[in-house]
C-alpha cells in the first residue's frame, strides 16, 4: 500500500519542473495545523525577545503561560493573611492549595510535558489501595496493612526507564526522595517496576481520612498534583463525607477522575448504581467507574494479590493510557486546563481576601485613631475651660500674685500696672516655681486620665473584633504603658520650657522690656500659662469670679509688658505647642496597638496585583489553547508498551475498523454494574471523555 503522506489522497502531484515550485510559482498555501504553527511563529517573532522559559517549553504559547504563572506564583508567595477576618480560614487553605498546585503540579508539568502520566491512588482507610496497586503490578511494591494509616511516606511506582523523571525535582519538587523501605516523614519512596507500562506511574497516597493530620494534608497535596485521580472506595464507605469533599473539589476544577468500587460482595452490585448516582449529582457523571469484587472462595488473595480477573478491566484501561501517547496527552491536558482555570478563580477569591485584610487593618487602626483623638480633644477642653485654675493651681497663683497692690494697679490703669510690674519682679520672683509645679501636676493628671480612657476604649474595641482579639493575647494593652507618667511629666516640663522660650523671644524683640524680663521671665511665663487656661467655662459660683480675676490679672500683666496683640499671639502659640506635646504622647500610646499591625504588613495588602496576575494567566491560557492542533479522526491508536497484570482479560470495545476507542470508554459498565445504571437514550451514545473533549475543542 502506498503511503500518501500527511495529506492523504489529496496531496498534489509534483510539477513538471521538479519537486519545488518553479520560477513565478507560489508555494502551496499552508492549511490546518501548518497554518496554525506558522501563525504562532509569526506572533512569537512579533513579540521580540522571549523569556528564559522558552528554552524549557516546546512552544511560545506554553512559554507565555509559564511566564504568567511564574509571576502569579511570586505574588501568591508574598501574600499572607494574618488577621482573623471573616472567611480567612478558608482563604488560607485556598492560598496553600494554590501554591501547592503551582509548585507540585502545574509549573513542573508545563516544564516537563513529556513526563509520564502520574496516577495518584487515593481513598479512605482500609479501602484496599495498596492491595490494588500490588495486584495491578503483580508484585509487592507497596505495603498494605493495619499500620498503613500511620505511614506518612507515599510510594511512587514507575517503569525503570522513567526513573530520571522522578529522581529529580521536575515532578513533585517539594518532596524528598528515597528508595529504601524505611522512609519516614514526607519522603517519596520510589519503586521501579518493569510490570508498569513506560509512560505511566502509580502513586500510592496516604489515606484521605487518616487519623493523623499530616497524612490527610499530604494525601490532599498529592491528589492535587495528579494527572489522574484513581479514587478507591468500598461498598461500605462509598458515601463517607471526607472523601466526597475531595471529590467535589476535583469536579469543580475539572480534574480527571476514575473511581474504583472495591470489595463488592456478590449480590450487592446495586451499590455501583447508587455510587454512579452520587457521582452524577456531584459533577462526576462522566468519570470512569470500576467495580472490584471481594476476594473470597476460589478467588481469595494469592500472595496478597487479587485475582487477575478482578482487576482486568482496570488493568486494561490503565495499560491503554500508559501505552498510547495521545491518550496520555489528552488526560494531562484536560487536567492541566482544569487546574489553570481553577487557579484563576482561586486567585480572584484570594484577591478579595487580601482586600478584606486591608479593610480589617484600616478598621482596627481607625479604632486606635478615634479613641486617642478623643483623648486629645478631652485634654484640649480641660486646658481651655478654666478647670485647671482651681484647687492647688489657684492657691499657688494667689500666693504668687497677691490681691492687694496688683489689683489696685489693674483698676487704676495700665501705667500703674507697668510700675507695679517692675516692683513685682524685683520683689517676688521666687514664688513662680511653685505655680509652675502646681500647673504641671494638674496638667499631668488631665493627660494621664485621658490616655487611660483611650487605652481602655481601644482595648474594648479590639477585644470585640475577632481580628483585634487575636493580636491582644499575651500583651498588656488594656492599660496605659507603665512608663507613661514620667513621659507625661517630661512633656509638660518641655511645654513649660516652650512657654518660657516664647516669653524670652518676645521680650528680646522689644526695647524697654529687657530689664523687666531679666527679673521676671518665670513670672511672665506663669502668667502666660494662666492666660492659656483662662476660659471660665465649666466653673461655677465663687470659682468663676476668682478664676476670672486671676485671668484678668495675668492678661493685664502681660499686656503691660508686651502689648495686646503680642499677648494674643503668645497665648495661641503656647496653646498650639501644648497640643503638639500632648498629641505626641498620645500617639506614642496608640502606637503600641498599631505596631502590632505594622509588624504584619496588612496595611499594604491589596488584591489588585493578584487580579492583574490572574488576568495575565487567563489571557496566556487562552493563547496557548488557541495554538493547539488536533488529530484528524479522534480515535486513539493501538497502545504499545508493557501491560499491567490482568490486562487483556477484559476486551475494550473497538471502532468498526477494529481500533480501540480508548481506555475507559465503557469503564464500570460490566454486566453487574450496567444492570444498576438506568437505561439511556440509545441515540445519545457515550463517548470516552477524551473524545468528547476533542469534539468540544473542534467545535470551538
Residue pairs with C-beta under 8 A, 6 or more apart in sequence:
4 11
5 11
12 28
15 21
15 22
15 25
17 25
21 27
21 28
29 35
30 38
32 629
33 629
36 627
36 629
37 627
37 629
40 59
40 60
40 61
40 627
41 60
43 60
44 50
44 60
47 60
50 60
50 63
51 63
51 66
51 67
53 63
53 66
53 67
53 70
53 111
54 60
54 63
56 63
56 66
56 111
57 63
57 66
57 110
57 111
57 113
58 113
59 624
59 627
60 627
61 620
61 623
61 624
61 625
61 626
61 627
62 110
62 113
62 624
64 620
64 623
64 624
65 110
65 340
65 617
65 620
65 621
65 623
65 624
66 107
66 110
66 111
67 620
68 613
68 616
68 617
68 619
68 620
69 102
69 106
69 107
69 110
69 340
69 343
69 617
69 620
70 107
71 613
71 616
72 102
72 343
72 347
72 610
72 613
72 614
72 616
72 617
73 99
73 102
73 103
73 107
75 609
75 610
75 613
76 95
76 98
76 99
76 102
76 347
76 350
76 610
77 99
79 95
79 350
79 354
79 605
79 610
80 600
80 601
81 88
81 91
81 92
81 95
81 353
81 354
81 357
82 357
82 600
82 602
83 357
83 360
83 361
83 467
83 470
83 471
83 600
83 602
84 466
84 467
84 469
84 470
85 353
85 356
85 357
85 359
85 360
85 466
85 467
86 356
87 353
87 356
88 353
88 356
88 357
91 349
91 350
91 353
94 346
94 349
94 350
94 353
95 350
95 353
97 220
97 224
97 346
98 343
98 346
98 347
98 350
100 174
100 221
100 224
100 225
101 224
101 225
101 339
101 342
101 343
102 343
103 173
103 174
104 172
104 173
104 174
104 221
104 222
104 224
104 225
105 224
105 225
105 226
105 339
106 336
106 339
106 340
106 343
108 115
108 169
108 170
108 171
108 172
108 173
109 115
109 171
109 227
109 332
109 336
110 336
111 170
112 165
112 170
112 171
113 332
115 165
115 170
115 171
116 158
116 159
116 162
116 165
116 198
116 199
116 200
116 201
116 322
116 328
117 199
117 200
117 201
117 227
117 228
117 321
117 322
117 328
117 331
117 332
118 171
118 201
118 203
118 225
118 226
118 227
118 228
119 200
119 201
119 202
119 203
119 226
119 227
119 228
119 229
119 230
119 318
119 321
120 203
120 205
120 222
120 223
120 225
120 226
120 228
120 229
120 230
121 129
121 132
121 133
121 202
121 203
121 204
121 205
121 230
121 232
122 129
122 205
122 208
122 219
122 222
122 223
122 229
122 230
122 231
122 232
122 246
123 129
123 207
123 208
123 231
123 232
123 233
123 243
123 260
124 207
124 208
124 209
124 232
124 233
124 234
124 237
124 240
124 242
124 243
125 148
125 149
125 207
125 209
125 210
125 211
126 234
126 237
127 207
127 232
127 233
127 234
127 237
127 262
127 263
128 144
128 232
128 234
128 262
128 263
128 292
129 144
129 204
129 205
129 207
129 232
130 142
130 143
130 144
130 145
130 148
130 155
130 204
131 144
131 301
131 304
131 305
131 306
132 232
132 260
132 262
132 292
132 306
132 311
132 314
133 141
133 142
133 155
133 157
133 202
133 204
134 140
134 141
134 142
134 144
134 304
134 305
135 305
135 306
135 310
135 311
135 645
135 646
136 195
136 202
136 311
136 314
136 315
136 318
136 644
136 645
136 646
137 157
137 193
137 195
137 196
137 202
137 644
137 645
138 195
138 305
138 644
138 645
139 193
139 195
140 303
140 304
141 155
141 157
141 191
141 193
142 155
142 157
142 191
142 204
143 151
143 155
143 181
144 304
148 206
148 207
149 206
149 207
149 210
149 211
149 212
149 215
150 212
150 215
151 206
152 184
152 185
152 186
152 206
152 212
152 214
152 215
152 218
153 178
153 183
153 184
153 185
153 186
153 187
153 188
153 189
154 175
154 188
154 189
154 203
154 204
154 205
154 206
154 218
154 222
155 189
155 191
155 203
155 204
156 166
156 188
156 189
156 190
156 191
156 201
156 202
156 203
156 204
157 191
157 192
157 193
157 196
157 201
157 202
157 203
157 204
158 165
158 166
158 190
158 191
158 192
158 193
158 196
158 201
159 192
159 193
159 194
159 196
159 197
159 198
159 199
159 200
159 201
159 642
160 192
160 193
160 194
161 198
162 198
162 199
162 201
163 190
163 192
165 171
165 201
166 172
166 177
166 188
166 190
166 201
167 177
167 190
172 188
172 222
172 225
175 186
175 187
175 188
176 185
176 186
176 187
176 188
177 187
177 188
177 190
178 187
178 188
178 189
178 190
179 189
179 190
179 191
180 189
181 189
183 189
186 214
186 218
194 642
195 642
195 644
195 645
196 202
196 322
196 642
196 644
197 318
197 319
197 322
197 323
197 639
197 641
197 642
197 643
197 644
198 322
198 641
198 642
199 322
199 323
199 325
199 328
199 641
200 318
200 319
200 321
200 322
200 328
202 230
202 318
203 222
203 226
205 218
205 219
205 222
205 223
206 215
206 216
206 218
206 219
206 222
207 215
207 216
207 219
208 216
208 219
208 220
208 223
208 242
208 243
208 246
209 216
209 240
209 242
209 243
210 216
210 219
220 246
223 229
223 246
223 250
226 255
226 335
227 256
227 331
227 332
227 335
228 256
228 257
228 258
228 321
228 331
228 335
229 250
229 255
229 256
229 257
229 258
230 258
230 260
231 243
231 246
231 247
231 257
231 258
231 259
231 260
232 260
232 262
233 240
233 243
233 259
233 260
233 261
233 262
233 275
234 261
234 262
234 263
234 264
235 261
235 262
235 263
235 264
235 265
235 268
235 271
236 263
237 243
238 261
238 271
238 274
238 275
238 278
239 278
244 278
244 282
247 257
247 282
247 284
248 282
248 283
250 257
250 284
251 257
251 282
251 283
251 284
252 283
252 342
253 338
253 339
253 341
253 342
254 334
254 335
254 337
254 338
254 341
254 342
255 335
255 338
255 339
256 287
256 331
256 334
256 335
256 338
256 689
257 284
257 287
258 287
258 288
258 289
258 290
258 317
258 664
258 667
259 275
259 279
259 284
259 287
259 288
259 289
259 290
259 668
260 289
260 290
260 292
260 314
261 271
261 272
261 275
261 289
261 290
261 291
261 292
262 292
263 292
263 293
263 294
264 271
264 272
264 291
264 292
264 293
264 294
265 293
265 294
265 296
266 293
266 294
269 291
269 672
269 673
269 675
269 676
270 676
271 676
272 289
272 291
272 668
272 672
272 673
272 676
272 677
273 673
273 675
273 676
273 677
273 678
274 676
275 289
276 285
276 289
276 668
276 673
276 676
276 677
279 285
279 287
279 289
286 689
286 692
287 689
288 317
288 664
288 667
288 668
288 689
289 667
289 668
289 673
290 313
290 314
290 317
290 667
290 668
291 668
291 670
291 672
291 673
292 306
292 310
292 311
292 314
293 299
293 310
295 301
295 306
295 307
295 310
299 307
299 309
299 310
305 645
308 315
308 645
308 646
308 649
309 646
309 649
310 646
311 644
311 645
311 646
312 646
312 647
312 648
312 649
312 650
313 650
313 667
313 668
313 670
314 646
314 667
315 643
315 644
315 645
315 646
315 647
315 649
315 650
316 646
316 647
316 648
316 649
316 650
316 651
316 652
316 663
317 652
317 663
317 664
317 667
318 644
318 647
318 663
319 639
319 641
319 642
319 643
319 644
319 647
319 663
320 327
320 636
320 639
320 652
320 660
320 662
320 663
320 664
321 327
321 328
321 331
321 663
321 664
322 328
322 639
322 641
322 642
322 644
323 639
323 640
323 641
323 642
323 643
324 636
324 637
324 638
324 639
324 640
324 662
324 663
326 631
326 636
326 637
327 636
327 639
327 662
327 663
327 690
330 690
330 693
330 694
331 690
333 628
334 689
334 690
334 693
337 621
337 625
340 617
340 621
341 621
343 614
343 617
344 614
344 617
344 618
344 621
347 610
347 611
347 613
347 614
347 617
348 610
348 611
348 614
350 607
350 610
351 607
351 608
351 610
351 611
351 614
352 607
353 607
354 605
354 606
354 607
354 610
355 605
355 606
355 607
357 602
357 605
358 602
358 603
358 604
358 605
358 606
360 467
360 602
361 597
361 600
361 602
361 603
361 605
362 603
363 465
363 467
364 462
364 465
364 467
364 468
364 471
364 593
364 597
365 594
365 597
365 603
367 458
367 461
367 462
367 465
367 468
368 458
368 590
368 593
368 594
369 590
371 453
371 454
371 457
371 458
371 461
371 590
372 454
372 458
372 586
372 587
372 589
372 590
374 454
374 457
375 450
375 451
375 453
375 454
375 586
376 450
376 579
376 582
376 583
376 586
378 446
378 449
378 450
378 453
379 446
379 447
379 450
379 579
379 582
380 579
380 582
382 388
382 446
382 450
383 443
383 446
383 532
383 533
383 575
383 578
384 533
384 535
384 537
384 575
385 535
385 536
385 537
385 538
385 539
386 533
386 534
386 535
386 536
386 537
386 538
386 539
386 547
386 551
387 446
387 533
387 538
387 539
388 439
388 442
388 443
388 446
388 533
389 397
389 530
389 533
389 534
389 539
389 547
389 550
389 551
390 539
390 543
390 547
391 442
392 438
392 441
392 442
393 435
393 438
393 439
393 442
394 543
394 546
394 547
394 550
395 438
396 431
396 434
396 435
396 437
396 438
397 435
397 438
397 526
397 530
397 550
397 554
398 546
398 550
399 431
399 434
400 428
400 431
400 432
400 434
400 435
400 523
400 526
401 550
401 553
401 554
402 428
405 420
405 423
405 424
406 417
406 420
406 424
406 553
406 557
407 549
407 553
408 416
409 416
409 417
409 419
409 420
410 416
410 417
410 552
410 553
410 556
414 556
414 559
414 560
417 556
417 557
417 559
417 560
418 560
418 561
421 516
421 520
421 557
421 560
421 561
422 516
422 519
424 520
424 523
424 557
425 516
425 519
425 520
425 523
426 519
428 523
429 519
429 520
429 522
429 523
432 520
432 522
432 523
432 525
432 526
433 522
435 526
436 496
436 522
436 525
436 526
436 529
439 496
439 526
439 529
439 533
440 489
440 492
440 493
440 496
443 492
443 495
444 485
444 488
444 489
444 492
447 488
447 491
447 492
447 582
447 585
448 480
448 484
448 485
448 488
450 586
451 480
451 484
451 488
451 585
451 586
451 589
452 479
452 480
454 586
454 589
454 590
455 477
455 478
455 479
455 480
455 589
456 478
456 479
458 477
458 590
458 593
459 472
459 477
459 478
461 468
462 468
462 469
462 471
462 472
462 477
462 593
463 469
463 472
471 596
471 597
475 596
477 592
477 593
480 589
481 487
481 589
481 592
484 585
484 589
487 585
487 588
488 585
491 581
491 582
491 584
491 585
492 581
494 581
495 574
495 577
495 578
495 581
496 525
496 529
498 574
498 577
498 578
498 581
499 525
499 528
499 529
499 574
499 577
500 521
500 522
500 525
502 528
502 570
502 573
502 574
502 577
503 517
503 521
503 524
503 525
503 528
503 570
504 517
504 521
506 562
506 566
506 570
507 513
507 514
507 516
507 517
507 521
507 524
507 561
507 562
508 514
508 517
510 562
513 561
513 562
516 561
517 524
517 561
523 557
524 557
524 558
524 561
526 554
527 554
527 555
527 557
527 558
528 554
528 558
528 567
528 570
528 571
528 574
529 574
530 550
530 551
530 554
531 551
531 554
531 555
531 558
531 567
531 571
532 571
532 574
532 575
532 578
534 547
534 551
534 554
534 555
534 571
536 544
536 547
536 548
536 551
539 547
555 567
558 566
558 567
558 570
559 567
562 570
597 603
628 697
630 694
630 697
630 698
631 694
634 691
634 694
634 695
635 655
635 659
635 661
635 662
635 691
636 659
636 660
636 661
636 662
636 663
636 690
637 659
638 659
638 660
639 660
639 663
652 660
652 661
652 662
652 663
652 665
652 666
653 660
653 661
653 665
653 666
654 660
654 661
655 661
661 687
661 688
661 691
662 688
662 690
662 691
663 688
664 688
664 689
665 686
665 687
665 688
666 686
669 677
680 686
687 695
